[in-house]
Amino acid sequence: MQRAIQLNEQEATLRQLLLDVSNYIGSLDGYRRPQLRFTGGWVRDKLLGVGSKDIDIGIDSMTGFRFGTLMNQYLEQPEAQAKHPESMLAKLAKIEANPEKSKHLETVTTKILGLEIDLVNLRKETYTEDSRNPQMEFGTPEEDALRRDATVNALFYNLDNSEVEDFTGRGIEDMKRKVIKTPLDPYQTFMDDPLRVLRAIRFASRLGWRIDDGDERAMSDYCIRDALKVKITRERVGIELTKMLKDRDPHQALQLIDRLGLYHTVFTIFDNQTDQSVKIDQWKKAYEQLQVIMNAESKAETGQNILGRPRSIVKSVLLRHPDDVHCDVSYAWLLCAFVPWARVTPRVLDNSKAKAPPRPASIAAREGIKADNNAVKIIESAVVHLDEIIQIKDAAVAQMSSTTSPLKRKHDSPTRSQQGMAIRRWGPRWRSSVMYAILTQVMEDPIDPHETNHQEILEGYAKWLSSLKDLDLLEVYQLKPLVTGDKLSKALNVKPGPWMSKALEMVMAWQLANPDERDPEAAIEEIRINDMILFSVLLWTDEIPGKFLGINLKPALGSRADHYERFRKWQTLARAGRMQVWIWQTLAMVRMELPMVKHRRQAIKGIKSRYREDHGRWEDASSR
């Protein structure tokens, strides 16, 4: 680690401008020349050889707002305009107060030469027991350094002599040791402002350093955890967590939250009964497995590494290029954080007709960390579709174990249709939902909690995802139906109504079962030939009792895609003119799946009557 700081051209120009402003202020009546310092994270990053565009400027004798006002005044002087280029002056035109960031302190934020600048006076702080917002007054450089959250963030760069100043006496040494430590007593530091607990985790995970042992003991103290819940707004908690998950090492951040006993403090809905039902004793397996997936090499690099192949397949399919609109690796870590909530059931509402309540996981995201709407929707969708994803994956893998031919799998239309319709239900973020399912199964895997090789689970998902790629289903949620609702309505000579959306789903199911078809007329002809499809649509929408049988028939069928798959098995027979066969099968299905229908005999009689009239070739299939 270097001790001296080398300024780049922009920083050197900024330093000279600020010194000119300081000298100008010193020449005014009633003012003494302020001493200026670059402070905080910029100094730390420069010593580590990392560039930074954000610079906090500490002023020893006036507020940031006053200094900014006098800086504008100086820049209006002829000598200033002659010395500094006009391009710099244009960027200084707007100076804004920033009370939120400076905790109600007069400050100025501006932009100079592409650098984000904060002007603020050096200060000392006094805290009360019930708030993290301190009472502030002007302070010395040492007092300003000692109030900060970590010694490595308390280093200053003196603009007058270009020297690094370490007023805590430990900042440089802690940087060499790669340790995050508070300048003062850690318990009192964290009790004064509990948000510093999360900031310490964020800096440790960003830099790849460890937290001082004494600081860790204080961070895990019950009183500190309680203060973090009471004194810190959930918005601030969410901001710190979001920064962690988007930074260099979100794995270490979650690891520290887990090890220090902070999970229920960070991820909470403030309902003690619900919070305590969230079990985290096996959570480690989830975030360790996600780290293994993140570190997986590409398929080309794995070569003969059999253990590495499933990880690389999962990574390549589910964690796409960062430029992709539907890919954000930080969402994978956010979902991982809420894996312990996967099996927490929502409270049952008294009103059975009310809309299903949101899952506790999405409530914890919305209320506990104030996640944005997109993140909340992703978590809700992942939990809602969790069991369906696992079931479809298991069924697909079981089928593949008995069918090894890729060509046969590709043209196994019922499987393709069923999986395609499922992915369309899961939506554009289906990859995130599948990742959540993987991590949930890993967490629930009964192997040793310290084991990170959940090979059987990964192999299953890798096979399934590979088959989805072979079947060209990865982007199926974007597929447009060949037939519009209006065109379908006209072709069937049926008025638009509630049936249409379900009929279009059936068109899409047929489309997925026939991937080579591009003609809309073929889809319409398929429906026209197979009257059974229209029958099933009417059955789903309860239009048989209202328009055909006049009875209260409540179907108890499976999913729409499953229903369609069942009918397709009789498609060949129907085309051959043996309509009686599929009708008999339909009646058998009614008998089998609707045993509780009060007027089943009337329903069967009505179906027979319609097809005697429409097709004129009903034969009693039971005699065969």
C-alpha positions as a printed Julia matrix, in Angstrom:
624×3 Matrix{Float64}:
   0.0     0.0     0.0
   1.34    3.43   -0.97
   1.57    6.23    1.62
   1.79    9.19   -0.77
  -1.1    10.14   -3.04
  -0.54   10.97   -6.69
  -3.24   13.25   -8.1
  -4.41   12.83  -11.66
  -4.85   15.87  -13.91
  -8.48   16.49  -12.9
  -7.72   16.17   -9.19
  -4.66   18.42   -9.44
  -6.69   21.08  -11.25
  -9.42   20.83   -8.6
  -6.85   21.16   -5.81
  -5.42   24.32   -7.34
  -8.89   25.83   -7.82
  -9.82   25.17   -4.19
  -6.54   26.66   -2.94
  -7.2    29.76   -5.05
 -10.67   30.05   -3.53
  -9.21   29.6    -0.03
  -6.64   32.36   -0.64
  -9.36   34.62   -2.04
 -11.52   34.11    1.06
  -8.51   34.87    3.28
  -8.11   38.22    1.52
 -11.69   39.32    2.34
 -12.43   41.47    5.37
 -13.82   39.53    8.3
 -12.66   36.12    7.06
  -9.65   34.01    7.81
  -8.21   31.67    5.23
  -9.93   28.24    5.52
  -7.83   25.1     5.53
  -9.13   22.43    3.18
  -8.81   18.65    3.17
  -9.99   15.8     0.97
 -11.62   13.38    3.43
 -13.11    9.92    3.81
 -13.45    7.24    1.15
 -11.54    9.12   -1.57
  -8.35    9.06    0.53
  -8.77    5.37    1.32
  -9.36    4.46   -2.32
  -6.41    6.51   -3.59
  -4.08    4.84   -1.11
  -5.35    1.48   -2.36
  -4.69    2.54   -5.95
  -8.39    2.69   -6.8
  -9.83    5.63   -8.72
 -12.74    7.59   -7.23
 -15.03   10.24   -8.71
 -16.58   11.27   -5.36
 -14.64   13.69   -3.18
 -15.7    15.09    0.2
 -13.97   18.38    1.02
 -13.66   19.21    4.72
 -13.53   22.9     5.66
 -12.24   23.96    9.07
 -13.76   27.43    9.55
 -17.11   27.72    7.75
 -20.03   25.72    6.44
 -20.0    24.11    3.05
 -22.81   26.37    1.92
 -20.87   29.5     2.83
 -17.72   28.23    1.12
 -19.69   27.39   -2.03
 -21.22   30.86   -2.11
 -17.79   32.5    -1.81
 -16.39   30.13   -4.46
 -19.01   31.35   -6.92
 -18.15   34.9    -5.95
 -14.45   34.24   -6.62
 -15.19   32.71  -10.02
 -16.86   35.94  -11.08
 -13.58   37.84  -10.59
 -11.59   38.7   -13.74
  -8.41   37.05  -12.44
 -10.32   33.79  -11.8
 -11.86   33.82  -15.27
  -8.43   34.35  -16.78
  -6.86   31.51  -14.81
  -9.58   28.84  -14.99
 -11.18   27.63  -18.24
 -14.78   28.42  -19.09
 -15.61   24.7   -19.27
 -14.89   24.44  -15.57
 -17.03   27.5   -14.77
 -20.06   26.03  -16.56
 -19.96   22.96  -14.32
 -20.01   25.18  -11.25
 -23.22   26.95  -12.21
 -25.52   24.9    -9.98
 -24.85   24.51   -6.28
 -27.46   22.64   -4.23
 -28.01   22.03   -0.56
 -27.8    18.38    0.49
 -29.42   18.15    3.95
 -30.4    14.47    3.64
 -26.87   13.25    3.1
 -25.31   15.56    5.68
 -27.94   15.0     8.36
 -29.45   18.49    8.24
 -26.06   20.18    8.04
 -25.52   23.06    5.64
 -23.6    21.56    2.76
 -23.1    21.91   -0.97
 -23.01   19.33   -3.72
 -21.66   20.26   -7.11
 -19.76   18.85  -10.06
 -16.37   20.04  -11.22
 -14.38   18.49  -14.09
 -16.53   15.38  -13.93
 -15.93   14.92  -10.19
 -18.8    14.8    -7.69
 -17.92   17.26   -4.93
 -19.4    17.61   -1.43
 -18.4    20.69    0.58
 -18.88   20.29    4.36
 -17.36   21.71    7.53
 -15.32   19.61    9.96
 -17.51   18.74   12.95
 -18.05   16.79   16.12
 -21.26   14.97   16.97
 -23.36   14.31   20.08
 -25.96   11.55   19.99
 -29.16   10.91   21.94
 -30.4     7.43   22.89
 -33.42    7.38   20.58
 -31.98    8.76   17.33
 -29.05    8.26   15.0
 -29.2    11.93   13.91
 -26.66   13.78   16.08
 -26.41   17.31   17.36
 -23.47   18.85   15.51
 -21.06   21.72   15.95
 -17.8    22.82   14.41
 -14.93   20.52   15.29
 -11.23   20.05   14.89
  -9.75   17.67   12.33
  -9.15   15.13   15.11
 -12.75   15.36   16.35
 -14.0    14.94   12.8
 -11.81   11.88   12.31
 -12.86   10.22   15.56
 -16.6    10.56   14.8
 -16.3     8.43   11.64
 -17.4     4.82   11.24
 -13.98    3.26   10.55
 -10.36    4.23   10.93
  -9.69    3.6     7.23
 -12.45    6.13    6.41
 -10.97    8.73    8.78
  -7.87    9.6     6.73
  -7.45   13.14    5.35
  -5.46   14.61    2.48
  -4.23   18.12    3.33
  -4.45   20.35    0.24
  -1.84   22.78    1.57
   1.02   20.32    2.0
  -0.29   17.31   -0.01
   0.19   14.99    2.96
  -2.02   12.18    4.28
  -3.14   12.83    7.86
  -4.1     9.99   10.24
  -5.65   11.67   13.3
  -6.9     8.34   14.75
  -3.35    7.01   14.78
  -4.56    3.65   13.44
  -5.96    4.24    9.96
  -2.77    3.51    8.01
  -1.96    0.48   10.16
  -5.48   -0.93    9.79
  -5.2    -0.53    6.02
  -2.0    -2.56    6.06
  -3.7    -5.22    8.21
  -6.84   -5.08    6.03
  -9.08   -4.61    9.05
 -12.31   -2.64    9.49
 -12.31   -1.08   12.96
 -14.08    1.85   14.62
 -11.92    4.8    15.79
 -13.57    4.8    19.23
 -15.16    2.12   21.43
 -17.14   -0.11   19.03
 -20.12   -0.66   21.32
 -20.68    3.07   21.83
 -19.98    3.81   18.15
 -22.61    1.3    16.99
 -25.07    2.29   19.69
 -24.79    5.95   18.65
 -25.5     5.09   15.02
 -26.47    1.41   14.46
 -26.39    1.92   10.69
 -22.6     1.72   11.09
 -23.06   -2.03   11.67
 -24.26   -2.47    8.09
 -21.68   -0.02    6.77
 -18.91   -2.06    8.4
 -20.24   -5.18    6.66
 -20.47   -3.33    3.36
 -16.89   -2.02    3.55
 -15.53   -5.4     4.63
 -17.25   -7.18    1.73
 -16.3    -4.48   -0.78
 -12.63   -4.5     0.18
 -12.37   -8.2     1.01
 -11.14   -7.38    4.51
 -12.07   -8.71    7.93
 -13.86   -6.89   10.73
 -11.97   -6.43   14.01
 -12.86   -9.1    16.59
 -13.97   -6.55   19.18
 -16.13   -4.81   16.61
 -17.75   -8.11   15.63
 -18.62   -8.86   19.25
 -20.28   -5.45   19.57
 -22.13   -5.86   16.24
 -23.66   -9.15   17.39
 -24.73   -7.76   20.78
 -28.47   -8.0    21.39
 -28.77   -4.32   22.37
 -27.02   -3.21   19.17
 -29.26   -5.43   17.07
 -32.33   -4.04   18.81
 -31.1    -0.47   18.27
 -30.6    -1.23   14.58
 -34.26   -2.26   14.38
 -35.58    0.7    16.37
 -33.4     3.67   15.43
 -32.75    3.06   11.72
 -35.4     3.53    9.06
 -35.99    0.54    6.83
 -35.19    2.7     3.8
 -31.64    3.19    5.11
 -31.32   -0.54    5.84
 -32.45   -1.31    2.3
 -30.01    1.18    0.78
 -27.05   -0.39    2.6
 -28.17   -3.92    1.72
 -28.64   -3.01   -1.95
 -25.13   -1.57   -2.05
 -23.75   -4.77   -0.52
 -25.5    -7.03   -3.01
 -24.33   -4.96   -5.98
 -20.77   -4.6    -4.73
 -17.65   -6.73   -5.07
 -18.51   -9.65   -2.75
 -22.2   -10.07   -1.81
 -21.36  -13.59   -0.64
 -19.19  -12.24    2.17
 -21.88   -9.7     3.07
 -24.54  -12.43    3.54
 -22.01  -14.59    5.33
 -21.33  -11.81    7.86
 -25.04  -11.08    8.35
 -25.56  -14.77    9.09
 -22.54  -15.25   11.35
 -23.19  -12.11   13.41
 -26.82  -13.08   14.05
 -28.24  -10.12   12.13
 -30.58  -11.98    9.75
 -33.79  -11.37   11.68
 -32.75   -7.77   12.26
 -32.3    -7.03    8.56
 -34.95   -9.26    6.99
 -38.08   -8.7     9.05
 -41.76   -7.84    8.84
 -41.87   -6.76   12.51
 -44.17   -9.64   13.37
 -42.3   -11.65   15.98
 -44.32  -14.82   15.42
 -43.71  -14.77   11.67
 -40.08  -13.65   11.94
 -39.23  -16.47   14.34
 -40.85  -19.03   12.04
 -38.15  -18.24    9.48
 -35.47  -20.87   10.05
 -31.94  -19.93    9.04
 -29.89  -22.82   10.44
 -29.51  -24.25    6.91
 -29.37  -20.92    5.03
 -25.59  -21.14    4.74
 -25.96  -23.92    2.17
 -27.9   -21.59   -0.13
 -25.46  -18.67   -0.23
 -22.45  -20.99   -0.39
 -23.99  -22.82   -3.36
 -24.78  -19.56   -5.13
 -21.16  -18.53   -4.73
 -20.06  -21.84   -6.26
 -22.36  -21.22   -9.23
 -21.13  -17.65   -9.61
 -17.53  -18.87   -9.68
 -18.24  -21.59  -12.25
 -16.14  -21.44  -15.38
 -17.6   -21.48  -18.87
 -18.49  -24.84  -20.43
 -15.47  -24.56  -22.74
 -13.14  -24.04  -19.77
 -14.56  -26.9   -17.71
 -13.59  -29.43  -20.38
 -13.49  -32.83  -18.72
 -14.31  -31.42  -15.3
 -17.5   -33.41  -14.74
 -18.33  -31.7   -11.44
 -18.0   -28.29  -13.03
 -20.29  -28.85  -15.99
 -23.68  -28.62  -14.2
 -22.6   -25.4   -12.48
 -21.47  -23.84  -15.73
 -24.71  -24.84  -17.49
 -26.82  -23.38  -14.69
 -24.76  -20.21  -14.72
 -24.81  -19.78  -18.51
 -28.59  -20.19  -18.74
 -29.8   -18.44  -15.59
 -27.18  -15.69  -15.19
 -26.93  -14.11  -18.58
 -24.87  -11.16  -19.76
 -25.18   -8.08  -17.51
 -26.29   -5.98  -20.49
 -29.41   -8.13  -20.85
 -32.5    -6.27  -19.64
 -33.73   -9.33  -17.74
 -30.41  -10.17  -16.09
 -29.17   -8.68  -12.85
 -26.83  -10.83  -10.79
 -27.71   -8.8    -7.69
 -31.26  -10.18   -7.96
 -29.85  -13.68   -7.54
 -28.24  -12.61   -4.27
 -31.42  -10.82   -3.18
 -33.43  -13.97   -3.85
 -30.83  -15.97   -1.94
 -31.36  -13.67    1.04
 -35.06  -14.6     1.09
 -34.69  -18.36    0.6
 -35.41  -18.98    4.33
 -38.84  -17.43    3.73
 -39.75  -19.89    0.95
 -41.96  -22.14    3.08
 -43.45  -19.47    5.33
 -47.16  -19.55    4.56
 -49.29  -16.41    4.32
 -52.01  -15.84    6.84
 -55.36  -17.25    5.8
 -58.01  -14.59    5.25
 -61.52  -15.02    6.58
 -62.96  -13.99    3.22
 -62.31  -16.96    0.95
 -63.24  -14.92   -2.14
 -60.61  -12.28   -1.45
 -57.49  -12.07   -3.58
 -54.7   -14.35   -2.4
 -52.52  -12.48    0.1
 -48.9   -11.74   -0.81
 -46.32  -14.21    0.39
 -44.44  -13.31    3.59
 -41.18  -13.27    1.62
 -42.36  -10.41   -0.59
 -43.82   -8.61    2.45
 -40.42   -8.84    4.16
 -38.81   -7.41    1.02
 -41.3    -4.57    0.75
 -41.53   -3.68    4.44
 -38.24   -4.93    5.85
 -35.79   -3.46    3.35
 -38.13   -1.25    1.3
 -37.2    -3.08   -1.9
 -38.41   -1.54   -5.14
 -41.55   -2.82   -6.83
 -39.61   -4.84   -9.4
 -37.65   -6.68   -6.71
 -40.81   -7.38   -4.71
 -42.53   -8.82   -7.8
 -39.53  -11.03   -8.55
 -39.54  -12.44   -5.02
 -43.32  -12.94   -5.0
 -43.23  -14.72   -8.36
 -40.34  -16.94   -7.28
 -42.17  -18.11   -4.16
 -45.54  -18.56   -5.91
 -44.06  -20.71   -8.69
 -41.56  -22.58   -6.52
 -43.39  -25.91   -6.24
 -44.51  -25.9    -9.87
 -40.94  -25.34  -11.07
 -39.67  -28.23   -8.97
 -42.45  -30.54  -10.17
 -41.95  -29.72  -13.86
 -38.19  -30.08  -13.56
 -38.5   -33.44  -11.81
 -40.98  -34.7   -14.43
 -38.79  -33.56  -17.31
 -35.66  -35.14  -15.84
 -37.53  -38.39  -15.18
 -38.7   -38.44  -18.81
 -35.18  -37.78  -20.08
 -33.84  -40.7   -18.11
 -35.97  -43.01  -20.26
 -35.51  -41.11  -23.56
 -31.94  -40.46  -24.65
 -32.53  -39.35  -28.25
 -32.29  -35.52  -28.59
 -34.38  -35.72  -31.8
 -37.15  -37.57  -30.03
 -37.09  -35.12  -27.12
 -37.28  -32.19  -29.52
 -40.45  -33.52  -31.15
 -42.05  -34.74  -27.95
 -44.74  -32.11  -28.36
 -46.74  -32.66  -25.14
 -43.63  -32.03  -23.05
 -42.6   -29.04  -25.1
 -46.07  -27.52  -24.96
 -46.49  -28.07  -21.25
 -43.11  -26.61  -20.36
 -43.48  -23.71  -22.75
 -46.84  -22.74  -21.27
 -45.36  -22.95  -17.78
 -42.49  -20.63  -18.67
 -44.97  -18.17  -20.15
 -46.84  -18.21  -16.83
 -43.61  -17.56  -14.96
 -42.85  -14.58  -17.19
 -39.67  -12.75  -18.28
 -38.0   -13.28  -14.9
 -38.48  -17.04  -14.97
 -34.73  -17.53  -14.72
 -34.73  -15.78  -11.34
 -37.57  -18.03  -10.19
 -35.65  -21.14  -11.24
 -32.54  -19.91   -9.41
 -34.69  -19.43   -6.3
 -35.96  -23.01   -6.68
 -32.39  -24.32   -6.95
 -31.27  -22.47   -3.82
 -34.37  -23.56   -1.9
 -33.79  -27.2    -2.77
 -30.14  -26.86   -1.82
 -31.08  -25.35    1.56
 -33.57  -28.18    2.14
 -31.08  -30.84    1.03
 -30.51  -33.07    4.09
 -26.74  -33.35    3.56
 -24.16  -31.83    5.9
 -24.81  -28.06    6.24
 -21.13  -27.4     5.59
 -21.24  -29.3     2.28
 -21.26  -27.13   -0.85
 -21.36  -29.95   -3.42
 -25.07  -30.55   -4.05
 -24.22  -32.35   -7.27
 -27.42  -34.32   -7.72
 -29.58  -31.19   -7.49
 -27.37  -29.25   -9.9
 -27.22  -32.12  -12.37
 -31.0   -32.32  -12.46
 -31.4   -28.62  -13.17
 -28.54  -28.66  -15.69
 -30.24  -31.46  -17.64
 -33.56  -29.68  -17.57
 -32.15  -26.3   -18.61
 -30.18  -27.95  -21.41
 -33.36  -29.61  -22.66
 -35.2   -26.27  -22.58
 -32.44  -24.85  -24.74
 -32.66  -27.8   -27.15
 -36.43  -27.28  -27.34
 -35.91  -23.56  -28.05
 -37.96  -22.54  -25.02
 -35.6   -20.17  -23.2
 -37.27  -17.09  -24.67
 -40.74  -18.58  -25.15
 -42.31  -15.88  -22.96
 -41.71  -13.51  -25.89
 -43.48  -15.72  -28.44
 -46.48  -14.07  -30.11
 -49.61  -16.14  -30.89
 -50.23  -16.89  -34.56
 -53.92  -16.04  -34.21
 -55.43  -12.89  -32.72
 -58.6   -12.97  -30.64
 -60.65  -11.2   -33.3
 -59.54  -13.59  -36.0
 -60.28  -16.6   -33.84
 -63.72  -15.25  -32.92
 -64.65  -14.72  -36.57
 -63.31  -18.1   -37.64
 -65.33  -19.93  -34.99
 -68.35  -17.69  -35.49
 -68.52  -17.06  -31.76
 -68.92  -13.68  -30.08
 -65.95  -12.46  -28.03
 -66.28  -13.19  -24.36
 -64.53  -14.64  -21.3
 -63.69  -17.73  -23.33
 -61.31  -15.87  -25.63
 -58.28  -15.57  -23.37
 -58.42  -19.27  -22.58
 -58.93  -20.14  -26.24
 -55.85  -18.11  -27.15
 -53.9   -20.02  -24.52
 -54.98  -23.2   -26.28
 -53.8   -21.75  -29.59
 -50.44  -21.06  -27.98
 -50.32  -24.6   -26.58
 -50.96  -25.94  -30.1
 -48.36  -23.54  -31.47
 -45.77  -24.83  -29.0
 -46.7   -28.4   -29.88
 -46.13  -27.58  -33.57
 -43.05  -25.34  -33.59
 -42.58  -25.6   -37.35
 -46.02  -24.19  -38.16
 -46.1   -20.52  -39.21
 -49.51  -20.29  -40.9
 -52.29  -18.72  -38.75
 -54.85  -20.6   -40.83
 -53.32  -23.86  -39.7
 -53.98  -22.97  -36.09
 -57.58  -22.03  -36.86
 -58.08  -25.17  -38.94
 -56.73  -27.25  -36.1
 -59.36  -25.83  -33.78
 -62.07  -26.2   -36.41
 -61.21  -29.85  -37.05
 -60.91  -30.63  -33.4
 -64.21  -29.51  -31.93
 -62.93  -30.99  -28.69
 -60.74  -27.94  -28.13
 -63.68  -25.58  -28.28
 -65.57  -27.95  -26.01
 -62.77  -27.81  -23.45
 -62.73  -24.01  -23.61
 -66.45  -23.92  -22.92
 -65.96  -26.42  -20.11
 -63.32  -24.21  -18.44
 -65.48  -21.09  -18.7
 -68.61  -22.77  -17.32
 -70.45  -22.01  -20.55
 -71.74  -25.58  -20.95
 -74.31  -25.19  -18.16
 -75.35  -21.71  -19.31
 -75.48  -22.25  -23.06
 -75.66  -25.96  -23.66
 -76.76  -28.17  -20.79
 -78.45  -25.63  -18.53
 -77.01  -27.26  -15.41
 -74.46  -26.34  -12.75
 -71.38  -28.21  -13.94
 -68.23  -27.25  -12.01
 -65.16  -28.76  -13.7
 -62.41  -30.04  -11.47
 -59.68  -30.35  -14.06
 -55.96  -29.75  -13.85
 -54.07  -26.93  -15.57
 -55.21  -25.75  -18.99
 -52.05  -27.04  -20.65
 -52.56  -30.49  -19.04
 -56.16  -30.52  -20.24
 -55.12  -29.74  -23.78
 -52.41  -32.41  -23.7
 -55.06  -34.94  -22.7
 -57.23  -34.02  -25.68
 -54.35  -34.13  -28.14
 -53.88  -37.83  -27.5
 -57.16  -38.4   -29.34
 -56.37  -36.0   -32.21
 -55.49  -38.72  -34.73
 -58.66  -40.64  -34.01
 -60.74  -37.5   -34.45
 -59.17  -36.71  -37.82
 -59.91  -40.24  -38.95
 -63.59  -39.59  -38.45
 -63.93  -41.67  -35.32
 -65.41  -38.83  -33.27
 -67.31  -41.35  -31.18
 -64.01  -42.56  -29.73
 -62.91  -39.18  -28.4
 -66.42  -38.46  -27.17
 -66.35  -41.72  -25.25
 -62.98  -40.78  -23.83
 -64.36  -37.38  -22.87
 -67.28  -39.02  -21.1
 -64.88  -41.36  -19.33
 -62.87  -38.32  -18.26
 -66.04  -36.65  -16.94
 -66.91  -39.78  -14.98
 -63.37  -40.04  -13.61
 -62.57  -36.41  -12.84
 -65.98  -35.04  -11.93
 -67.33  -37.67   -9.53
 -68.99  -35.07   -7.35
 -71.01  -33.44  -10.13
 -74.62  -33.58   -9.03
 -76.1   -33.82  -12.52
 -73.44  -35.95  -14.2
 -75.95  -38.08  -16.08
 -77.64  -35.01  -17.52
 -74.25  -33.68  -18.62
 -73.4   -36.92  -20.4
 -76.82  -37.06  -22.01
 -76.46  -33.47  -23.25
 -73.04  -34.17  -24.76
 -74.36  -37.27  -26.55
 -77.36  -35.35  -27.87
 -75.23  -32.54  -29.29
 -72.9   -34.82  -31.19
 -75.76  -36.99  -32.55
 -77.16  -33.78  -34.01
 -73.92  -32.16  -35.16
 -72.09  -35.16  -36.56
 -74.82  -37.73  -37.16
 -72.54  -40.57  -36.39
 -72.73  -41.27  -32.71
 -72.29  -44.93  -31.87
 -72.34  -46.36  -28.43
 -68.64  -46.8   -27.88
 -69.36  -48.72  -24.72
 -70.45  -51.68  -26.85
 -66.88  -51.88  -28.14
